């Protein structure tokens, strides 16, 4: 992104600017009054140019209001400029006469009124805050000028014996005074706010004021008359130049702030341009990857990608640039970067596309998660070791307790029976917890094998419902198979998908009121197939929504302990479904309860 190397240095003092404006206007006082030059084409060109520039500058002021936060200019500016542009534009196309002078005098008078609204709160608000005022000012100007052109009888006498009438002079002098008041107020606002463009517009008002006041000492076609025409057009041109320059300066300031924010960020930040090259890096990125600023800027992004991923990376970047979307940190698969010394580092990347006039840029926020990975590995190894060491003795204990509960060692005393049953139940719960932990450890380490094969998911769901009917009857819950798709072939490992369905049915049964039903259905949707399990339970608290698929997640842990459950089931389900290229989620039911569902991609006719 381009940075302006140089800014326009305006004079620091308002008095300096005022002196320049007054000197320019004073020239008109000493011009000979007996010199006349009648040139309608030149006059028309001059006034047309001024009108176009006035409307252009007014449009720029409105544009700044929506584009540049620091250039929210008062609505008085575009109101006055649009009015003057409309009157002057029609004046340029009018032959000399009363209407000719009337339209020009209205440009000064009405423009002065609108600029003078800066004296009041309504005029100091922005065009964004008062959206109707600029269209209203333009409408009033068009209405008056159109009415004057269509009905010349309403136009007052503006010329008498080649001289301007008192009314013509009063309109211009009043407009000139209003511009003078606006200039004073704008300079005071500049001193309060320190916004340079307010001071510049104050000088423009001085020029417009002088042009209106000079009208009183001039006659049509004299040198003074031409002079204040030139002053006004010069003011229009100056305003256009200043507004464009202020626009560039504002862009520079905004970009500079953006760069300062990026450079001060504690995370590594890298910006990639439309050519897929690095255009900006911050010190944190230089430190993370071990390169200097000069070694990174204008280089291909692949230099930071490990060799084993580089062949696929350009296509992934191309697809992202084709459909750019914001991606938060921590979203997506495990990613790795490569340092200058060749060492790979695990990272998380957040992507933020930025659309600019120079094309699409992508800002990447990068976090080194090496320490986090080490801690997770230590934790997983510890859990895995403990789980393996516990499972064998627990299995033996549970088997022995089962034999005792079945009177294999003789009839137990009545007081001992409930104690043995409690011990057996807790042993079973511990075994389930250990099995769940081992499943998670296998999935996260990539050690869980998935033997995928083409399977009819509808038949698999029906099979799971049949298997779980006995379990649901213990809770007094009916399992109901809703009308579903006839067939849906998916590429899955059936045992793992049965594990998911069983877990979702189990949860629905445990949390449904007695004598209610749990409804299971299978629906096709384009190239996907969805399995839904609907219950009539208490629902899921809103504050628990973001954690429901996390490890050891339980909305009400005390309730979950009473019903049985480790808080790992949904986390395992999510991992299994995502390994199959699917998605799992839930939706609240308006009349009460919850619908859990997962979607898997259907196999196509060609086997893909």
C-alpha atoms as one frame of an Amber mdcrd trajectory, in Angstrom:
protein
   0.000   0.000   0.000   1.419   3.356  -0.996   2.572   5.799   1.594   2.732
   9.505   0.749   6.315  10.563   1.086   5.483  14.218   1.195   2.617  16.317
   2.501   1.602  19.851   1.565   2.819  22.309   4.184   0.191  25.015   4.632
   1.054  28.355   6.251   0.794  28.057  10.012  -0.967  31.353  10.680  -4.514
  32.285   9.790  -3.296  35.870   9.411  -0.886  34.819   6.666  -3.686  33.184
   4.736  -5.996  36.108   5.396  -3.363  38.523   4.111  -3.025  36.547   0.882
  -6.818  36.558   0.390  -7.196  40.272   1.181  -4.337  41.243  -1.112  -5.968
  39.292  -3.930  -9.274  41.072  -3.329  -7.673  44.508  -2.960  -6.424  44.292
  -6.504 -10.026  44.688  -7.631 -10.248  48.107  -5.946  -7.557  49.596  -8.166
  -8.603  48.198 -11.517  -9.786  50.805 -14.102 -13.569  51.076 -14.325 -13.676
  52.409 -17.881 -12.265  49.230 -19.446 -14.944  46.880 -20.819 -14.570  43.442
 -22.372 -17.720  41.652 -23.568 -17.020  37.979 -24.200 -20.012  35.702 -23.562
 -18.309  32.378 -24.509 -15.411  33.016 -22.137 -17.803  34.078 -19.378 -19.935
  30.957 -19.923 -16.832  28.731 -19.773 -15.607  30.460 -16.620 -18.930  30.157
 -14.785 -19.522  26.580 -15.979 -16.082  25.553 -14.726 -16.799  27.173 -11.364
 -20.200  25.482 -11.114 -18.803  22.039 -11.929 -15.969  22.447  -9.426 -18.388
  23.654  -6.714 -20.598  20.590  -7.127 -17.516  18.357  -7.312 -16.109  19.759
  -4.055 -19.519  19.449  -2.402 -19.604  15.798  -3.458 -16.072  15.279  -2.104
 -17.137  16.682   1.270 -19.978  14.143   1.423 -17.621  11.391   0.261 -15.160
  12.215   3.039 -17.989  11.968   5.541 -18.542   8.328   4.652 -14.945   7.376
   3.836 -12.688   9.221   6.264 -13.512   9.262   9.960 -11.225  12.247  10.657
 -12.728  14.341   7.829 -16.349  14.517   8.888 -16.950  18.016   7.553 -19.858
  20.328   8.486 -22.985  20.019   6.375 -22.850  23.799   5.741 -20.063  23.214
   3.184 -21.853  20.891   0.733 -25.138  22.810   1.153 -23.498  26.089   0.111
 -21.378  24.570  -2.646 -24.270  22.695  -4.263 -26.467  25.816  -4.198 -23.738
  28.011  -5.713 -22.921  25.385  -8.329 -26.571  25.119  -9.437 -27.185  28.876
  -9.670 -23.826  29.609 -11.326 -24.270  26.757 -13.804 -27.641  28.106 -14.999
 -26.299  31.677 -14.918 -23.533  30.602 -17.326 -26.095  29.542 -19.934 -28.267
  32.668 -19.598 -27.930  35.711 -21.945 -27.158  39.105 -20.339 -30.153  40.733
 -18.688 -32.118  40.765 -15.473 -32.216  36.910 -15.197 -28.455  36.798 -15.880
 -27.688  39.034 -12.861 -30.478  37.530 -10.738 -29.112  33.975 -10.918 -25.579
  35.130 -10.182 -26.737  37.266  -7.236 -28.719  34.302  -5.859 -25.585  32.146
  -6.023 -23.819  34.601  -3.703 -26.835  35.257  -1.483 -28.116  31.672  -1.072
 -24.566  30.291  -0.880 -23.817  32.809   1.870 -26.952  31.755   3.794 -26.037
  28.057   3.665 -22.382  28.659   4.567 -23.522  30.896   7.438 -25.433  27.960
   8.981 -21.989  27.099  10.405 -22.898  29.716  13.045 -25.586  27.342  14.352
 -25.435  23.738  15.638 -27.407  22.394  12.665 -24.770  23.621  10.195 -21.888
  22.255  12.259 -23.254  18.717  12.135 -21.985  16.422   9.398 -23.750  15.473
   6.192 -23.877  11.950   7.613 -25.849  13.188  10.634 -28.165  15.429   8.560
 -28.641  13.410   5.396 -31.700  15.360   4.259 -30.154  18.876   4.393 -27.923
  18.665   1.316 -30.699  17.265  -0.933 -33.032  19.926   0.523 -30.576  22.726
  -0.294 -30.123  21.396  -3.834 -33.907  21.061  -4.269 -34.551  24.639  -3.108
 -31.863  25.981  -5.467 -33.217  24.022  -8.442 -36.790  25.079  -7.623 -35.987
  28.831  -7.426 -33.763  28.855 -10.512 -36.205  26.778 -12.589 -39.122  28.982
 -11.560 -37.102  32.087 -12.483 -36.272  30.688 -15.935 -39.816  29.490 -16.687
 -41.475  32.695 -15.426 -39.191  35.700 -16.155 -41.934  38.049 -14.912 -41.071
  37.113 -11.326 -37.440  38.198 -11.790 -36.893  41.691 -10.274 -35.107  44.491
 -12.097 -31.372  43.877 -11.692 -29.892  46.232 -14.321 -30.631  49.906 -15.094
 -28.709  51.863 -17.727 -25.888  49.302 -17.685 -25.478  49.536 -13.900 -26.509
  47.103 -11.167 -29.640  48.058  -9.239 -29.788  48.512  -5.500 -31.438  45.075
  -5.082 -28.655  43.368  -7.018 -26.034  45.082  -4.874 -27.903  44.270  -1.632
 -28.137  40.558  -2.517 -24.404  40.351  -3.243 -23.328  42.507  -0.282 -25.561
  40.494   2.097 -24.159  37.259   0.721 -20.629  38.634   1.066 -21.251  39.593
   4.719 -22.710  36.141   5.465 -19.564  34.565   4.015 -17.487  36.865   6.227
 -19.376  35.749   9.356 -18.899  32.118   8.294 -15.158  32.738   7.864 -14.868
  34.151  11.405 -16.787  31.215  12.900 -14.734  28.666  10.961 -11.495  30.181
  12.221 -12.797  30.013  15.801 -13.744  26.360  15.266 -10.265  25.737  13.931
  -8.746  27.172  17.130 -11.038  24.942  19.217 -10.551  21.717  17.285  -7.234
  22.174  15.495  -8.713  20.741  12.270  -6.762  22.310   9.427  -9.490  22.003
   6.795 -11.719  24.349   8.846  -9.120  27.082   8.534  -8.762  26.487   4.803
 -12.525  26.780   4.305 -12.433  29.986   6.339 -10.052  31.443   3.734 -12.350
  30.277   0.940 -15.226  32.094   2.667 -13.053  35.235   2.765 -12.568  34.975
  -1.017 -16.296  34.383  -1.621 -17.064  37.298   0.721 -14.710  39.599  -1.133
 -16.186  38.601  -4.490 -19.646  39.510  -3.180 -18.526  42.824  -1.718 -16.579
  43.799  -4.869 -19.863  43.534  -6.756 -20.866  46.859  -5.202 -17.989  48.764
  -6.906 -18.200  47.153 -10.316 -20.350  47.325 -13.403 -21.072  44.564 -15.860
 -18.157  43.633 -18.211 -15.674  45.974 -16.436 -12.231  44.821 -15.351 -13.313
  44.666 -11.661 -16.311  42.560 -12.710 -14.051  40.086 -14.463 -11.642  40.134
 -11.527 -14.130  38.961  -8.913 -15.314  36.298 -11.379 -11.734  35.031 -11.500
 -11.457  35.255  -7.699 -14.555  33.080  -7.253 -13.460  30.466  -9.780  -9.989
  30.533  -8.217 -11.586  29.882  -4.841 -13.485  26.916  -6.286 -10.284  25.503
  -7.802  -8.370  26.052  -4.563 -11.084  24.280  -2.580 -10.934  21.288  -4.951
  -7.139  21.059  -4.705  -7.237  21.366  -0.925  -9.976  18.721  -0.520  -8.153
  16.236  -2.733  -4.942  16.875  -0.829  -6.717  16.518   2.501  -8.123  13.244
   1.249  -4.604  12.003   0.526  -3.342  13.244   3.869  -6.236  11.509   5.641
  -5.435   8.284   3.796  -1.816   8.689   4.819  -2.791   9.262   8.450  -5.133
   6.262   8.484  -2.503   4.049   6.902   0.158   5.276   9.302  -2.075   4.459
  12.273  -2.740   1.028  10.794   0.988   0.396  10.416   1.666   1.541  13.981
  -1.015  -0.836  15.283   0.412  -3.729  13.251   3.984  -3.018  14.301   3.029
  -2.729  17.980   0.995  -5.964  17.953   2.449  -8.683  20.207   1.471 -11.376
  17.670   3.288 -11.874  14.404   1.498  -9.979  11.620   2.111 -10.503   7.903
   0.249  -8.822   5.043   0.120 -10.470   1.628  -0.789  -8.493  -1.497  -2.734
  -9.501  -4.584   0.455 -10.902  -6.147   0.686 -13.338  -3.219   3.830 -11.601
  -1.975   4.613 -10.268   1.489   4.021  -6.516   1.607   4.176  -5.836   5.364
   5.639  -7.566   8.412   5.967  -6.496  12.021   8.883  -7.051  14.421   7.081
  -9.989  16.074   6.942 -11.789  12.696  10.638 -11.106  12.083  11.454 -12.585
  15.489   9.185 -15.605  15.033  10.611 -16.654  11.674  14.179 -15.417  12.176
  14.278 -13.184   9.087  15.008  -9.470   8.810  12.450  -7.043   7.416  14.349
  -6.714   4.141  14.515 -10.511   3.733  10.737 -10.859   3.995   9.181  -7.902
   2.152   8.340  -8.536  -1.531   9.144 -12.231  -1.159   6.892 -15.200  -1.892
   4.878 -16.378   1.091   6.014 -19.989   0.455   9.388 -19.195   2.048   7.626
 -19.475   5.431   5.912 -22.782   4.592   7.574 -26.159   5.356   8.773 -28.008
   2.257   6.277 -30.854   2.757   3.356 -28.411   2.405   4.658 -26.080  -0.319
   3.319 -27.999  -3.314  -0.310 -27.568  -2.191  -0.023 -24.096  -0.703  -0.268
 -21.956  -3.888  -3.599 -23.575  -4.791  -4.915 -23.023  -1.247  -3.902 -19.352
  -1.444  -5.515 -19.002  -4.873  -8.784 -20.450  -3.549  -8.724 -18.099  -0.548
  -8.164 -15.042  -2.735 -10.999 -16.229  -4.981 -13.396 -16.430  -2.029 -11.854
 -14.374   0.805 -13.456 -14.811   4.217 -12.369 -13.833   7.710 -10.947 -16.782
   9.615 -10.486 -16.525  13.365  -7.445 -17.796  15.223  -7.616 -21.479  16.115
 -10.027 -22.368  13.311  -9.061 -25.190  10.970  -6.419 -27.925  10.949  -2.983
 -27.899  12.567  -0.618 -25.574  10.704   3.143 -25.254  10.637   5.606 -22.533
   9.674   9.275 -22.778   8.845  11.955 -20.577  10.359  15.026 -19.315   8.525
  17.100 -22.066  10.178  14.761 -24.715   8.717  13.071 -25.540  12.016   9.311
 -26.167  11.831   7.039 -24.473  14.370   3.358 -25.235  15.071   1.265 -22.115
  14.569  -2.268 -20.784  14.597  -3.248 -18.330  11.873  -6.109 -15.850  11.734
  -6.877 -14.339   8.324  -8.526 -11.007   7.613  -9.075  -9.937   3.973  -8.759
  -6.206   3.279 -10.253  -4.788   0.074  -8.427  -1.626  -1.051  -8.172   0.490
  -4.188  -4.955  -1.369  -4.962  -6.638  -4.759  -4.788  -7.125  -7.438  -2.167
  -4.713  -7.713   0.746  -4.800 -10.431   3.403  -3.584  -9.698   6.921  -2.463
 -12.819   8.769  -2.137 -12.895  12.550   0.203 -15.717  13.586   0.734 -17.262
  17.018   3.497 -19.695  17.922   1.812 -22.553  19.801   4.943 -24.631  20.436
   4.676 -24.341  24.223   0.979 -25.117  24.140   1.667 -28.233  22.053   4.355
 -29.370  24.514   1.967 -28.959  27.444  -0.817 -30.781  25.580   1.564 -33.608
  24.695   2.676 -33.959  28.330  -0.933 -33.925  29.487  -2.026 -36.481  26.910
   0.905 -38.763  27.672   0.114 -38.561  31.377  -3.585 -39.283  30.818  -2.785
 -42.115  28.417  -0.324 -43.703  30.842  -2.687 -43.430  33.794  -5.602 -44.723
  31.745  -3.714 -47.762  30.483  -2.414 -48.535  33.970  -5.903 -48.248  35.451
  -7.899 -50.118  32.852  -6.446 -53.593  33.492  -6.988 -53.664  37.288 -10.376
 -51.954  36.942 -11.493 -54.551  34.419 -10.456 -57.283  36.845 -12.231 -55.556
  39.751 -15.389 -55.070  37.684 -15.354 -58.712  36.616 -15.010 -59.875  40.202
 -17.792 -57.587  41.361 -19.983 -58.877  38.545 -19.397 -62.457  39.663 -20.199
 -61.532  43.267 -23.361 -59.713  42.218 -24.367 -62.846  40.261 -23.869 -65.020
  43.391 -21.043 -66.952  41.709 -19.305 -67.112  45.086 -22.463 -67.910  47.013
 -25.473 -65.945  48.186 -24.533 -62.498  49.428 -26.024 -61.127  52.657 -28.870
 -58.715  52.006 -26.909 -55.768  53.443 -23.959 -56.505  51.150 -25.935 -56.688
  47.898 -26.541 -52.914  47.459 -22.930 -52.165  48.370 -21.617 -54.572  45.723
 -24.049 -53.110  43.166 -22.832 -49.550  43.881 -19.210 -50.661  43.543 -20.019
 -52.444  40.254 -21.843 -49.382  38.895 -18.953 -47.050  39.762 -16.448 -49.473
  38.252 -18.427 -49.509  35.003 -18.485 -45.703  35.013 -14.718 -45.543  35.522
 -14.151 -48.003  32.679 -16.327 -45.856  30.386 -14.370 -42.757  31.391 -11.029
 -44.442  30.686 -12.260 -45.770  27.341 -13.449 -42.289  26.374 -10.109 -40.748
  27.358  -8.247 -43.352  25.319 -10.521 -42.719  22.337  -9.792 -38.995  22.493
  -6.078 -39.645  22.820  -6.146 -41.916  19.763  -8.114 -39.431  17.679  -5.918
 -36.455  18.585  -2.677 -38.367  18.026  -3.942 -39.761  14.725  -3.614 -43.338
  15.965  -7.298 -44.208  15.570  -7.717 -46.080  12.317 -10.858 -45.588  10.273
 -11.593 -48.482   7.939 -13.928 -46.649   5.601 -16.356 -48.460   3.342 -19.551
 -47.711   1.448 -22.438 -48.070   3.897 -26.161 -47.379   3.823 -26.524 -44.834
   6.634 -30.322 -45.268   6.848 -29.964 -48.999   7.614 -27.185 -48.227  10.102
 -29.420 -45.751  11.970 -32.288 -48.255  12.118 -29.874 -50.871  13.456 -28.683
 -48.451  16.172 -32.260 -47.650  17.182 -33.044 -51.352  17.578 -29.903 -51.930
  19.687 -30.762 -49.006  22.017 -34.444 -49.862  22.578 -33.715 -51.955  25.665
 -31.659 -49.131  27.151 -34.393 -46.557  26.511 -37.053 -48.767  28.091 -35.105
 -48.646  31.384 -35.869 -44.914  31.444 -39.452 -45.279  30.234 -38.627 -43.578
  26.919 -39.901 -44.583  23.468 -37.540 -44.544  20.477 -39.459 -43.487  17.382
 -38.107 -43.730  13.846 -39.637 -40.892  11.798 -40.263 -41.275   8.041 -36.824
 -41.048   6.504 -34.912 -41.362   3.271 -34.977 -44.829   1.727 -31.229 -45.076
   1.269 -28.108 -42.992   1.687 -24.693 -44.386   0.812 -21.790 -42.834   2.692
 -18.094 -43.688   3.016 -17.689 -44.382   6.747 -16.487 -46.785   9.388 -19.833
 -48.213  10.577 -18.718 -49.014  14.141 -17.592 -45.420  14.785 -20.783 -43.915
  13.358 -22.829 -46.358  15.479 -20.823 -45.055  18.454 -21.903 -41.497  17.582
 -25.578 -42.416  17.075 -25.611 -44.438  20.314 -24.117 -41.543  22.262 -26.669
 -39.039  20.906 -29.584 -41.419  21.568 -28.237 -42.130  25.060 -28.074 -38.403
  25.877 -31.564 -37.810  24.503 -32.977 -40.680  26.562 -31.241 -39.684  29.804
 -32.459 -36.086  29.654 -36.036 -36.678  28.434 -39.003 -36.822  30.847 -40.420
 -40.282  31.513 -43.020 -41.606  29.025 -41.855 -39.173  26.343 -40.454 -40.158
  22.966 -37.107 -39.586  21.248 -37.500 -39.182  17.498 -34.779 -40.249  15.059
 -34.860 -39.307  11.383 -32.602 -39.361   8.336 -32.927 -36.748   5.588 -31.071
 -36.104   2.352 -30.077 -32.585   1.384 -28.377 -32.180  -1.999 -24.990 -33.891
  -1.623 -25.301 -34.483   2.130 -27.327 -36.690   4.433 -28.436 -35.620   7.902
 -29.217 -37.752  10.963 -31.381 -36.023  13.609 -32.176 -37.054  17.174 -34.930
 -34.991  18.774 -35.711 -35.102  22.503 -38.188 -33.371  24.829 -35.697 -32.550
  27.556 -35.002 -29.264  29.354 -32.861 -27.910  26.507 -29.338 -26.517  26.621
 -28.551 -23.243  28.448 -27.514 -20.434  26.120 -24.298 -19.758  28.048 -23.261
 -23.396  27.534 -23.595 -23.262  23.737 -19.933 -22.481  22.999 -18.655 -25.275
  25.295 -21.042 -28.113  24.593 -18.637 -30.031  22.347 -15.644 -29.434  24.615
 -13.897 -31.956  26.830 -15.605 -32.748  30.146 -18.427 -30.410  29.169 -21.564
 -30.796  31.265 -24.313 -28.188  31.502 -25.167 -29.418  35.005 -22.424 -31.624
  36.362 -24.426 -32.747  39.383 -27.326 -33.820  37.166 -24.952 -35.515  34.760
 -23.420 -37.563  37.585 -26.838 -38.789  38.637 -27.687 -39.856  35.082 -24.214
 -41.169  34.238 -21.795 -39.621  31.793 -18.208 -38.429  31.572 -18.660 -35.193
  29.667 -16.479 -36.563  26.870 -19.099 -38.175  24.669 -19.976 -35.165  22.500
 -16.319 -34.241  22.120 -15.617 -37.749  20.798 -18.660 -37.582  18.527 -17.445
 -34.281  17.068 -13.982 -35.687  16.428 -15.353 -38.821  14.733 -17.779 -36.913
  12.509 -15.135 -34.372  11.480 -12.707 -37.190  10.637 -15.401 -38.420   8.252
 -15.590 -34.971   6.614 -18.906 -34.168   8.283 -20.382 -31.679  10.720 -22.215
 -32.041  14.033 -24.320 -29.462  15.860 -27.618 -28.905  17.627 -30.705 -26.702
  17.419 -33.184 -25.773  20.178 -36.799 -26.783  19.618 -39.280 -23.897  20.127
 -41.813 -26.080  21.960 -39.095 -27.535  24.203 -36.246 -29.957  23.832 -33.253
 -30.162  21.519 -32.391 -31.606  18.119 -28.852 -32.927  17.765 -27.773 -33.692
  14.224 -24.792 -34.636  12.151 -24.271 -34.437   8.403 -22.058 -36.595   6.208
 -21.247 -36.253   2.491 -23.093 -38.694   0.256 -21.118 -40.890  -2.102 -21.591
 -40.015  -5.771 -22.336 -42.501  -8.524 -18.667 -42.571  -9.482 -17.725 -43.682
  -5.953 -16.299 -40.316  -4.835
